């Protein structure tokens, strides 16, 4: 950015807290059913430097997009604006969140360098999350704690944040984290005595306005670590949501906050033990039903339709029954509209091949291997006809 290079006055550089102003429309042209507007001055920040664009209106008409070309910010609206002098407004709540999180990113990045000589390689400021990719492969809980303590210590000191333009030679004398690849004049964002960064984004005027920074989580990314964090109003909202969850857990579990994890661990262990006991009882019950099926069966095929049993139950029952006898077993789950055919391998019968042959005739889908096959149906009316054909086919091949 050159000193005085742009005719358009960019108010967000002069004062990022401006959210309402009057401006003159310099030019307005139609393109692809939208209107592109050039103003004499603007506080609308176009996307850049990792920071999303502003939202807002021009004379009540929503600005649906912003872009910058040759130092001019262009405003895209969906209908022509007839006035020449217009009232402009930006969504300052959104803008201020961006300011808090962008300055927070500068501070967080500078502390990673200060404490661990770890540069920030990329920055994302989105609606859902904010993150930086830091040049450390493994970030421990101890590192997170030390970084958080340091950044918040600096925030509580309410250190000023300054903005100014320098030429390339002046920039080389500053302790920049990274010198930009340009020889034109450069806008510097300085956290006084702490960090010096080339940046075109909007920032708070002092660290106290960030409020607080909290690292939410970290994850490995390539040979770096992606650090997710929140600042200011976003962090307050996150805390409020989590505090509501914790209060509800306190009430439901009847324990104080510092005992919630212990209570959940105890409940999980109890569930594991109960699950083991339940599975044991299921096995006992399945074996009992399987023996009853065998004892009550007539002929060379065991077949039963269950109106109340789900597929996983008939699958277990089929496996147990076939292991206790040398007969083919056909079981049906009406709730899941599924049929299985299985045997213990002592029968010369390929279950999967049989299903492959006859399932399509009844609009069924499925398949399997030599000892087990399953089929599912959209229409329950096809099941009875399928079972009868299946029994006949098994008798024929057995």
C-alpha positions in Angstrom: 0.0 0.0 0.0 1.5 3.4 -1.1 1.1 6.6 0.9 -1.7 8.5 -0.9 -2.0 6.0 -3.7 -5.8 5.6 -3.5 -8.3 8.3 -4.3 -11.0 6.4 -2.5 -10.9 7.1 1.3 -10.9 3.8 3.2 -12.4 4.7 6.5 -11.6 1.3 8.0 -7.9 2.2 7.9 -8.5 5.6 9.6 -11.0 4.4 12.1 -12.2 0.7 12.2 -14.9 1.7 14.6 -16.9 3.6 12.0 -20.1 1.7 11.2 -22.4 4.4 9.7 -21.6 7.2 7.3 -22.8 9.1 4.3 -21.0 8.8 0.9 -21.4 9.9 -2.6 -21.8 7.3 -5.4 -19.0 7.9 -7.9 -19.9 5.2 -10.3 -22.6 2.5 -10.7 -22.7 -0.1 -13.4 -24.7 -3.2 -14.1 -23.1 -6.6 -14.5 -24.8 -10.1 -14.6 -28.0 -8.7 -13.0 -26.1 -7.1 -10.1 -25.0 -3.5 -9.7 -21.4 -2.6 -8.9 -21.0 0.6 -6.9 -17.9 2.8 -6.3 -18.2 5.2 -3.4 -16.2 8.3 -2.7 -15.3 6.8 0.7 -16.1 3.5 2.4 -15.9 1.7 5.7 -16.7 -1.7 4.1 -13.8 -4.0 4.5 -13.3 -6.4 1.5 -12.0 -9.8 2.2 -8.2 -9.9 2.6 -5.4 -11.0 4.9 -7.3 -13.9 6.2 -10.2 -11.7 7.3 -13.7 -12.1 5.8 -15.6 -9.1 4.3 -18.0 -6.9 6.1 -21.8 -7.2 5.9 -24.1 -4.2 5.6 -26.3 -2.0 3.5 -26.2 1.0 1.2 -29.3 3.1 1.5 -31.1 0.0 2.9 -30.0 -2.3 0.1 -27.9 -5.3 1.1 -24.3 -5.4 0.0 -24.0 -9.0 -1.2 -20.3 -8.9 -2.1 -17.2 -6.7 -1.9 -14.0 -6.8 -3.9 -11.0 -4.6 -4.5 -9.2 -3.7 -7.7 -6.4 -1.2 -8.2 -7.0 0.2 -4.7 -10.7 0.7 -5.2 -13.3 -1.2 -3.1 -16.4 -2.1 -5.1 -19.7 -2.8 -3.5 -22.1 -5.3 -5.2 -25.9 -5.0 -4.7 -28.8 -6.7 -6.3 -30.7 -3.6 -7.5 -29.9 -0.1 -8.7 -29.7 2.7 -6.1 -31.1 6.0 -7.5 -29.8 8.4 -4.9 -26.4 10.0 -5.3 -25.7 10.7 -1.6 -26.4 7.5 0.3 -26.4 6.3 3.9 -24.1 3.3 4.5 -24.1 0.9 7.5 -22.0 -2.1 8.3 -22.8 -4.9 10.7 -20.6 -3.7 13.5 -21.1 -6.7 15.7 -19.6 -8.9 13.0 -16.9 -6.4 12.3 -15.9 -6.1 16.0 -15.7 -9.9 16.3 -13.3 -9.9 13.3 -11.3 -7.1 15.0 -11.1 -9.0 18.3 -10.1 -12.3 16.6 -7.7 -10.8 14.1 -5.8 -8.9 16.8 -6.0 -12.0 18.9 -4.3 -14.0 16.2 -1.5 -11.5 15.9 -0.9 -11.7 19.7 -1.2 -15.5 19.8 1.2 -15.9 16.9 3.7 -13.5 18.5 3.6 -15.5 21.8 4.3 -18.8 20.0 7.4 -17.2 18.5 8.4 -15.6 21.9 8.1 -18.8 23.9 8.8 -21.6 21.3 10.2 -19.8 18.2 7.3 -21.3 16.3 6.1 -19.3 13.3 2.5 -19.1 12.1 2.2 -20.4 8.6 -1.5 -19.8 7.9 -4.5 -18.1 9.5 -8.2 -18.8 9.1 -10.9 -16.5 10.4 -14.3 -18.0 9.6 -17.8 -17.9 10.9 -17.4 -21.3 12.5 -13.9 -21.3 13.8 -10.6 -19.4 14.0 -7.3 -21.2 13.6 -3.6 -20.8 13.0 -1.1 -23.4 11.7 1.9 -23.3 14.0 5.4 -24.7 13.1 5.4 -27.2 16.0 4.7 -30.8 15.2 3.5 -31.8 18.8 1.9 -29.3 21.1 1.5 -30.6 24.6 -1.1 -29.5 27.2 1.8 -27.8 29.0 2.6 -25.7 25.9 -1.1 -24.7 25.5 -1.2 -23.7 29.2 1.9 -21.5 29.0 0.8 -19.8 25.7 -2.7 -19.1 27.1 -1.2 -17.7 30.3 1.2 -15.4 28.4 -1.4 -14.0 25.9 -3.9 -13.3 28.6 -1.3 -11.7 30.8 -0.6 -9.3 27.9 -4.3 -8.7 27.3 -4.8 -7.7 30.9 -2.1 -5.1 30.5 -4.2 -3.4 27.9 -1.2 -2.7 25.6 -2.0 -0.2 22.8 -2.3 -1.4 19.2 -1.0 1.0 16.6 -1.3 1.3 12.8 1.1 3.1 10.4 2.6 3.0 7.0 6.3 2.6 6.3 8.4 2.3 3.2 10.4 -0.8 2.4 13.6 0.4 3.9 11.9 1.4 7.1 10.1 -2.0 7.2 13.5 -3.8 7.1 14.5 -2.1 10.3 11.4 -3.4 12.2 11.4 -6.8 14.0 8.7 -8.1 11.6 7.7 -11.8 11.9 7.9 -11.9 8.1 9.0 -9.2 5.6 6.4 -9.0 2.8 7.6 -9.7 -0.8 7.1 -6.1 -2.0 8.9 -2.9 -2.2 5.9 -0.6 -2.0 4.9 1.1 1.2 3.6 -1.2 3.9 0.9 -0.9 6.5 2.2 -2.1 9.9 0.0 -3.3 12.8 2.0 -3.0 16.0 1.1 -4.3 19.4 3.3 -1.8 21.2 6.7 -3.3 21.9 5.3 -6.9 21.4 4.6 -7.6 17.7 5.1 -5.9 14.4 3.2 -7.3 11.4 2.4 -6.2 7.9 -1.4 -6.3 7.8 -4.3 -4.8 5.9 -7.0 -6.0 8.3 -9.0 -4.2 11.0 -7.9 -4.4 14.6 -8.9 -3.2 18.1 -7.1 -0.2 19.5 -5.8 -2.0 22.6 -5.4 -5.6 23.8 -7.9 -5.2 26.6 -10.7 -5.1 23.9 -9.9 -8.7 23.0 -11.2 -9.6 26.4 -9.6 -13.0 26.6 -8.1 -15.8 24.4 -8.8 -19.5 24.9 -7.2 -22.3 22.9 -10.0 -24.7 22.3 -8.1 -27.6 20.8 -5.1 -28.6 18.7 -4.6 -31.2 16.0 -1.7 -32.4 13.8 -1.7 -30.9 10.3 1.0 -32.0 7.9 4.3 -31.2 9.8 2.6 -28.5 11.9 -0.1 -28.1 14.5 -3.5 -26.5 13.8 -4.5 -24.4 16.8 -8.2 -23.5 17.2 -9.0 -20.6 19.5 -11.7 -18.0 20.3 -11.5 -14.4 21.6 -13.8 -11.7 22.9 -17.6 -12.0 22.2 -17.2 -15.4 20.5 -15.4 -16.7 23.5 -18.1 -15.3 25.8 -20.8 -17.0 23.8 -18.9 -20.3 23.8 -18.5 -20.0 27.6 -22.2 -19.3 28.1 -23.1 -22.4 26.0 -20.7 -24.6 27.9 -21.7 -23.2 31.2 -25.3 -24.1 30.5 -24.3 -27.6 29.6 -22.2 -27.9 32.8 -25.1 -26.6 35.0 -27.5 -29.1 33.4 -25.0 -31.9 34.1 -24.7 -30.8 37.7 -28.4 -31.1 38.1 -28.8 -34.4 36.2 -25.8 -36.1 37.9 -26.3 -34.5 41.3 -22.6 -33.7 41.6 -20.5 -30.5 41.6 -18.6 -29.4 38.5 -15.3 -30.8 39.6 -16.8 -34.3 40.1 -18.6 -34.5 36.7 -15.8 -36.5 35.0 -15.5 -38.9 37.9 -19.2 -39.5 37.9 -19.3 -40.1 34.1 -16.3 -42.5 34.4 -18.2 -44.4 37.1 -21.3 -44.5 35.0 -19.4 -45.7 32.0 -17.8 -48.5 34.0 -21.3 -49.5 35.3 -22.7 -49.5 31.8 -19.8 -51.7 30.6 -20.5 -54.2 33.4 -24.2 -54.2 32.8 -23.6 -54.6 29.0 -21.5 -57.7 29.7 -24.2 -59.1 31.9 -26.9 -58.3 29.3 -24.9 -59.9 26.5 -24.4 -63.0 28.7 -28.1 -63.2 29.3 -28.8 -62.7 25.6 -26.5 -65.6 24.7 -28.3 -67.8 27.3 -31.7 -66.7 25.9 -30.6 -67.2 22.3 -29.3 -70.7 23.0 -32.6 -71.6 24.8 -34.7 -70.3 21.8 -32.3 -72.1 19.3 -32.8 -75.4 21.1 -36.5 -74.9 21.2 -36.5 -74.2 17.5 -34.6 -77.4 16.8 -36.8 -79.5 19.1 -40.0 -78.2 17.6 -38.8 -78.4 14.0 -40.3 -80.9 11.5 -38.6 -82.0 8.4 -35.2 -81.1 7.1 -35.5 -77.3 7.2 -35.9 -75.0 10.2 -38.0 -71.9 9.3 -39.6 -69.2 11.5 -41.0 -65.8 10.9 -40.6 -63.3 13.8 -43.0 -60.4 14.1 -41.2 -58.8 17.0 -37.5 -59.5 16.6 -35.0 -57.2 14.9 -32.4 -58.3 12.3 -29.5 -58.5 14.7 -31.4 -60.9 17.0 -32.4 -63.3 14.2 -28.8 -63.2 12.9 -27.5 -64.3 16.4 -30.3 -66.9 16.6 -29.6 -68.2 13.1 -25.8 -68.6 13.9 -26.6 -70.4 17.2 -29.2 -72.7 15.8 -27.1 -73.7 12.8 -24.2 -74.5 15.2 -26.4 -76.9 17.2 -27.8 -78.9 14.2 -27.1 -80.0 10.7 -30.2 -78.4 9.1 -30.5 -75.3 7.0 -32.1 -72.4 9.0 -34.4 -69.7 7.5 -35.4 -66.9 9.8 -37.3 -63.7 9.1 -37.5 -60.3 10.8 -40.7 -58.6 10.0 -39.8 -55.3 11.6 -36.6 -55.0 9.5 -38.1 -56.8 6.4 -35.1 -59.2 6.2 -34.6 -62.9 5.7 -31.5 -65.0 6.4 -30.4 -68.5 5.3 -27.6 -70.2 7.2 -26.1 -73.6 8.0 -23.0 -75.0 9.8 -21.1 -76.0 6.6 -21.9 -79.7 6.7 -24.5 -79.3 4.1 -23.7 -79.0 0.4 -25.6 -75.7 0.0 -24.4 -72.3 -1.2 -26.6 -69.7 0.6 -25.3 -66.7 -1.3 -25.8 -68.4 -4.7 -29.4 -69.2 -3.9 -30.2 -65.7 -2.8 -28.5 -64.3 -5.9 -30.8 -66.5 -8.1 -34.1 -65.8 -6.6 -34.0 -62.4 -4.8 -34.4 -60.3 -7.9 -37.7 -62.1 -8.7 -39.1 -60.5 -5.5 -37.6 -57.0 -5.6 -35.1 -58.0 -2.9 -31.5 -57.0 -2.3 -28.7 -58.8 -0.6 -26.3 -61.7 -0.9 -23.8 -63.6 1.1 -21.4 -66.6 1.1 -21.7 -70.4 1.1 -22.8 -70.6 4.8 -24.8 -67.4 5.3 -26.9 -65.1 3.2 -29.3 -62.3 3.9 -31.9 -60.4 1.9 -33.9 -57.2 2.5 -37.2 -56.1 0.9 -39.0 -52.8 0.4 -42.5 -54.4 0.3 -43.3 -56.8 3.2 -45.8 -58.6 0.9 -43.0 -60.0 -1.1 -41.5 -61.8 1.9 -43.9 -64.7 2.3 -43.7 -65.6 -1.4 -39.9 -65.4 -1.3 -39.7 -67.7 1.7 -41.9 -70.3 0.1 -39.7 -70.3 -3.1 -36.6 -70.3 -0.9 -37.8 -73.4 1.0 -38.6 -75.2 -2.2 -35.1 -74.3 -3.7 -33.3 -75.4 -0.5 -35.2 -78.8 -0.5 -34.4 -79.2 -4.1 -30.6 -78.7 -3.5 -30.3 -80.5 -0.2 
